[in-house]
Amino acid sequence: MRIMKMTATLSTMVLLILTFLSACGQTKPLDNPQEKPQDVVFIEAANENSIILVQRFDGRLISYDTKTQQVNKWMNRYKAFFIHSNNPEYNYHTAGDSYDYGFSIISVGEKQITVELQMQSNEAIHTLAFSEEYLFFIKTLYQEPGVILDQYVVRYDPAAHNIIEYRNLRELRHDGQRGSISSGAIINDRLYYSIYNEDSDTYSIYEADCADKETMPQIWQDNLEWGDVYSQGQDLYLSDKTSIFCGDKRFPRQAENYFIGDKYLLQYVNTFDARLLGAIIDTETGKTVIQTTNNIMGVKVIDNEIIMYCEGAIERFQYR
């Protein structure tokens, strides 16, 4: 089964988020302490000229008017309710709050949101790694808010609307220490994912068979300072605090980083004047082929075209 590409890690630095949101000048609904997670409304497009986008840096759904090229509606926020996204080539996200749960897998259409799968009341789910064949997520079971019972990798089957559990791909490290699954990438039929070890403040990367739910993980690399992993073609990119690299290829690590197609890297770039710009880099030459001058509010990848929806502009880049 091949999964259709359409649209699709929530980078968190609270200070940067607050600075960016202030700079945007948008009016957003205030949080309502009486609300519950199930009361959070997955917004619809505000008018006929509007489409729904994921504001990836803020983890919130927005309605964007393609005529005025401005955000005209924001999803309300309940406590720590976030939209978690993966590569924008794929139209699957997760939504929920790790304190009060209410997690689900969702897809984002132009005009409305579809809940693909609703999790149980004590379960959380977050995106891990996507490809044309596989959609991997991290499933976490809680005893109570903040107290994890178990965590392991699952694969979502969009045709059957269910998840296949990979129980051997857990938060347990090869040295027997408990950690937390952090990031993932797919090359062919191999899944690479990182686990954070709080005791040593390091990461380990494991390799597993995507097609076999009984697969046993193999340690691939250990004692890394950063856990983000990415893939493009046959290249597996690792990262540190400032860079993303594979062999001789090295790129600055930005607020958001998505490898698109065979040779492009889409990034959200924080600037010193509190703007959040979109940039596309040719990973073969290392050159920036396009960079927005306006705050990027959302992105779609449709028919080999990267579309960046900004405040006051829509930037398009066609690739093969």
Secondary structure, 3 states (H helix, E strand, C coil): CCCCCCCCCCCCCHHHHHHHHHHHCCCCCCCCCCCCHHHCCCCCCCCCCEEEEEECCCCEEEEEECCCCEEEEECCCCCCCEEEECCCCCCCEEEEECCCEEEEEEEECCCCEEEEEECCCCEEEEEEEECCCCEEEEEEEEEECCEEEEEEEEEEECCCCEEEEEEEEECECCCCCECEEEEEEEECCEEEEEEEECCCCEEEEEEEECCCCCCCCEEEEEEECCCCCEEECCEEEEECCCEEEECCEEEECCCEEEEECCCEEEEEEECCCCCEEEEEEECCCCCEEEECCCCEEEEEEECCEEEEEECCEEEEEECC
